[in-house]
């Protein structure tokens, strides 16, 4: 079984591919929404050998289904900005520390130390009187 440390110790493209295949199989086994989607597409999971063969779950599913691959309690839910009258997609996170480590390490790998950057966001602020 894949452990978080396995993900953070990837050094080569082959290791990344093997990890991605392992996560794919975990998702098919443990996320009912994804398992149903893969079944509907008639995909033989044993024939998936490369990350480029892994089907991505359409974003619309995150608007209509609760997409989770474990029974842990949700620590935080991120919602898309959406537009007026549209249903927002939801991304449920059951381990915020793992999530933060993942995006901080990825940022560091591609751009450098995040503390050396000024990150700006376009957000709508609502002030209530």
Buried (B, 14 or more C-beta within 10 A) or exposed (E): EEEEEBBEEBEEEEEEBBBBBBBBBBBBEEBBBBBEBBEEEEBEBEEBEEBEEBEEBEEEBBBEBEBBBEEEEBEEEEEBEEEEEEEEBBBBBBBEEEBEBBEEEEBEEEEEEEEEEEEEEEEEEEEEE
